[in-house]
Amino acid sequence: SWATASLPRARSGRLQISGSTEDGMKQDSQEERWAAFGWNVLSIPGNDVRAIDAALTLAAETCGKPTVIILNTVKGYGSPVMEDKAAWHHHLPNDEEYAQIIADFAAHKEAING
């Protein structure tokens, strides 16, 4: 529906180019911030398609206040070569890394789709 499609979504990836976002600047609670303004807050694993689908369903069913979905993501999700590693924020893979990443993504896709 239009209401679901227009939901605000926040992303919390916890990494920046120089390391953890907490190292550079203390982060307040996004959940508490949105809730303080009367929003329905859904904080979910942002790399989980089923969790996203479920959150969108819950948001569409919520009446009387707006909903924000906070996607707690992991950079590089699906490939141990780069998953949750700040250096990959600006790193270009060499041929060996690229081949491994593509293989990791293919295996991850197979695991999801069965």
Buried (B, 14 or more C-beta within 10 A) or exposed (E): EEEBEEBEBBEBBBBBEEEEBEEEEEEEEBBEBBEEEEBBBBBBBBBBEEBBEEBBEBBBEBEEEBBBBBBBBBBBBBBEBBBBBBEBBEEEBEEEBEEBBEEBEEEBEEEEEE
